[in-house]
Amino acid sequence: TENLTLPFQLHDLVELMPGNIVVGAGEPDSGKTAFLLNIVRMNMRQYDTWYFSSEMGSRELRTRLQKFEGLTPRDWTFHAKERAANFADVIRPGRGHLNIIDFLEVYRDFYEVGALIAEIHKKLDGALAVIAIQKNRNSEVGLGGYRSLEKARLYLNMTRENRIEIVKAKNWKDPLKNPNRRVLEYRIHGGANLEARSDWCLP
């Protein structure tokens, strides 16, 4: 088991193992980047954390980090890289590494998403990866459809109404408590800070 801390106490519901992938499929403006940066914040002292951003340059990222309450820019200890494609080429393999991809961009052949995630999975060798992908409104899965579900051990669906759903959780923390299909309401304040507005419950 990997002791990865996740927003909204997700780690109390789902276990992650070495080499696992978490996928967050989110609509535009659903808070994908805030969610991922909170994972960086929660784990950067325990893991060698690499954050690959396809949208933000270093200046914009610095501005985002300044929005976190209780942290100064010097408190952040992770590696940030601009990257828009070929993420499998830069994955840091091996246990103790956390790779965060914000986000996996595909604009034409959406069926490739599943293959791109599989390539990343092949490179992990015990490392963990958290991958954000874009999602259309009213769809529970991201671009690439159900192929994007195949390698994920935890798959999340985020909406612009600030609802997050556990679409797929393979390893339950409590064998008697199925986390699949549970939903939580949240809000983002200050552009970075996540706050749960409900418990995880079935809709």
C-alpha positions as CSV (number, residue, x, y, z in Angstrom):
1,T,0.0,0.0,0.0
2,E,1.2,3.5,-0.8
3,N,0.4,6.1,1.8
4,L,-0.7,8.8,-0.7
5,T,-2.8,11.5,0.9
6,L,-5.7,12.7,-1.3
7,P,-8.2,15.7,-1.0
8,F,-11.5,15.1,0.7
9,Q,-10.1,12.1,2.6
10,L,-10.3,9.9,-0.4
11,H,-7.4,7.9,1.1
12,D,-9.8,6.7,3.8
13,L,-11.9,5.0,1.1
14,V,-9.4,3.7,-1.4
15,E,-6.1,2.0,-1.2
16,L,-3.3,2.7,-3.7
17,M,-0.5,0.3,-4.5
18,P,2.9,0.9,-6.1
19,G,2.5,1.5,-9.9
20,N,-1.1,2.7,-9.6
21,I,-2.7,5.4,-11.6
22,V,-5.4,7.9,-10.5
23,V,-7.4,9.6,-13.2
24,G,-9.4,12.8,-12.6
25,A,-11.7,13.6,-15.5
26,G,-13.1,17.1,-15.2
27,E,-15.1,19.7,-17.1
28,P,-13.4,23.0,-17.7
29,D,-13.6,25.2,-14.6
30,S,-14.2,22.2,-12.3
31,G,-11.1,22.7,-10.3
32,K,-8.8,20.1,-11.8
33,T,-5.6,22.1,-11.3
34,A,-6.6,23.1,-7.7
35,F,-7.2,19.4,-7.0
36,L,-3.8,18.4,-8.4
37,L,-1.9,21.1,-6.6
38,N,-3.5,20.1,-3.4
39,I,-2.2,16.5,-4.0
40,V,1.3,18.1,-4.5
41,R,0.9,20.1,-1.2
42,M,-0.2,17.0,0.8
43,N,2.6,14.7,-0.5
44,M,5.6,16.7,-1.5
45,R,7.5,16.0,1.7
46,Q,6.9,12.2,1.5
47,Y,7.4,11.7,-2.3
48,D,9.8,13.0,-4.9
49,T,7.0,14.9,-6.6
50,W,7.0,15.9,-10.3
51,Y,4.2,18.2,-11.6
52,F,3.9,18.4,-15.4
53,S,1.7,21.2,-16.6
54,S,0.5,21.6,-20.2
55,E,-1.1,25.0,-19.6
56,M,0.9,27.0,-17.0
57,G,4.3,28.6,-17.3
58,S,6.5,29.2,-14.2
59,R,5.1,32.7,-13.5
60,E,1.5,31.6,-13.6
61,L,2.3,28.6,-11.5
62,R,4.0,30.8,-8.9
63,T,0.9,32.9,-8.8
64,R,-1.3,29.9,-8.2
65,L,0.9,28.6,-5.4
66,Q,0.7,32.0,-3.6
67,K,-3.1,31.4,-3.2
68,F,-2.6,28.5,-0.8
69,E,-3.4,29.5,2.8
70,G,-0.6,28.9,5.3
71,L,2.2,28.3,2.7
72,T,4.8,30.6,1.3
73,P,6.5,30.0,-2.1
74,R,9.6,28.7,-0.3
75,D,7.5,26.0,1.4
76,W,6.9,24.2,-1.8
77,T,9.4,21.4,-2.5
78,F,8.5,19.7,-5.8
79,H,9.7,19.7,-9.4
80,A,7.6,21.7,-11.9
81,K,8.0,21.2,-15.6
82,E,6.0,22.5,-18.6
83,R,5.0,19.6,-20.8
84,A,2.2,19.2,-23.4
85,A,2.8,15.8,-24.9
86,N,4.8,12.5,-24.7
87,F,4.4,12.3,-20.9
88,A,5.6,8.7,-20.8
89,D,9.0,10.0,-21.8
90,V,9.4,12.0,-18.6
91,I,7.8,9.8,-16.0
92,R,10.0,9.3,-13.0
93,P,9.8,5.6,-12.3
94,G,10.3,3.7,-9.1
95,R,8.7,3.7,-5.7
96,G,8.8,7.0,-3.9
97,H,8.1,9.0,-7.0
98,L,4.8,10.8,-7.6
99,N,4.1,12.0,-11.2
100,I,1.2,14.5,-11.6
101,I,0.0,15.4,-15.1
102,D,-2.1,18.5,-15.6
103,F,-3.4,17.6,-18.1
104,L,-3.3,14.9,-20.8
105,E,-4.2,16.9,-23.9
106,V,-5.7,15.2,-26.9
107,Y,-7.6,17.3,-29.5
108,R,-8.3,15.0,-32.4
109,D,-8.0,11.3,-31.9
110,F,-9.7,10.9,-28.5
111,Y,-9.5,7.1,-28.8
112,E,-5.7,7.5,-28.2
113,V,-6.3,8.6,-24.5
114,G,-6.4,5.0,-23.3
115,A,-3.2,4.1,-25.1
116,L,-1.4,7.2,-23.7
117,I,-2.4,6.3,-20.2
118,A,-1.3,2.7,-20.8
119,E,2.1,4.0,-21.9
120,I,2.5,6.0,-18.7
121,H,1.4,3.0,-16.7
122,K,4.1,0.9,-18.3
123,K,6.8,3.4,-17.3
124,L,5.9,3.7,-13.6
125,D,7.8,0.6,-12.2
126,G,6.3,1.2,-8.7
127,A,5.9,5.0,-9.0
128,L,2.4,6.6,-8.7
129,A,0.7,8.8,-11.3
130,V,-2.2,11.2,-11.0
131,I,-3.5,12.2,-14.5
132,A,-6.1,14.9,-15.3
133,I,-8.1,14.7,-18.5
134,Q,-10.8,16.9,-19.9
135,K,-14.4,15.8,-19.8
136,N,-17.5,16.9,-21.7
137,R,-20.5,18.1,-19.8
138,N,-23.0,15.3,-18.8
139,S,-20.5,12.5,-19.4
140,E,-19.1,10.5,-16.4
141,V,-15.8,9.7,-18.2
142,G,-13.3,11.9,-19.9
143,L,-12.4,12.3,-23.6
144,G,-11.4,8.9,-24.9
145,G,-14.5,7.4,-23.3
146,Y,-14.3,4.2,-21.3
147,R,-10.8,3.4,-22.6
148,S,-9.6,6.0,-20.2
149,L,-10.9,3.9,-17.3
150,E,-8.9,0.8,-18.1
151,K,-5.6,1.4,-16.2
152,A,-6.9,3.6,-13.5
153,R,-7.3,2.1,-10.0
154,L,-9.1,5.2,-8.9
155,Y,-11.2,7.3,-11.4
156,L,-12.9,10.5,-10.5
157,N,-15.5,12.6,-12.3
158,M,-15.4,16.4,-11.5
159,T,-18.1,18.8,-12.6
160,R,-18.2,22.6,-12.8
161,E,-21.0,22.5,-10.2
162,N,-18.2,21.3,-7.8
163,R,-19.4,17.7,-7.4
164,I,-16.9,14.9,-7.5
165,E,-17.9,11.3,-8.0
166,I,-15.9,8.1,-7.6
167,V,-16.6,6.4,-10.9
168,K,-14.2,3.5,-10.3
169,A,-12.3,2.4,-7.1
170,K,-10.6,-1.0,-7.4
171,N,-9.1,-1.4,-3.9
172,W,-11.5,-0.6,-1.1
173,K,-10.0,0.5,2.2
174,D,-12.9,-1.2,4.0
175,P,-14.1,-4.4,2.3
176,L,-17.6,-3.7,3.5
177,K,-17.8,-0.1,2.4
178,N,-18.0,0.2,-1.4
179,P,-16.8,3.7,-2.4
180,N,-18.0,3.4,-6.0
181,R,-20.6,5.9,-7.1
182,R,-20.2,8.0,-4.0
183,V,-20.5,11.7,-4.5
184,L,-19.2,14.7,-2.6
185,E,-20.0,18.4,-2.9
186,Y,-17.0,20.8,-2.6
187,R,-16.1,24.4,-3.0
188,I,-12.8,26.2,-3.9
189,H,-12.0,29.4,-2.2
190,G,-9.2,31.7,-3.0
191,G,-8.6,29.8,-6.3
192,A,-6.7,27.0,-4.6
193,N,-8.2,25.9,-1.2
194,L,-10.6,23.0,-1.3
195,E,-13.4,22.6,1.2
196,A,-15.8,19.6,1.4
197,R,-19.4,20.7,1.6
198,S,-20.8,17.2,2.2
199,D,-19.8,13.7,3.2
200,W,-19.2,11.0,0.6
201,C,-22.6,9.5,0.0
202,L,-24.6,7.7,-2.7
203,P,-26.8,10.1,-4.8
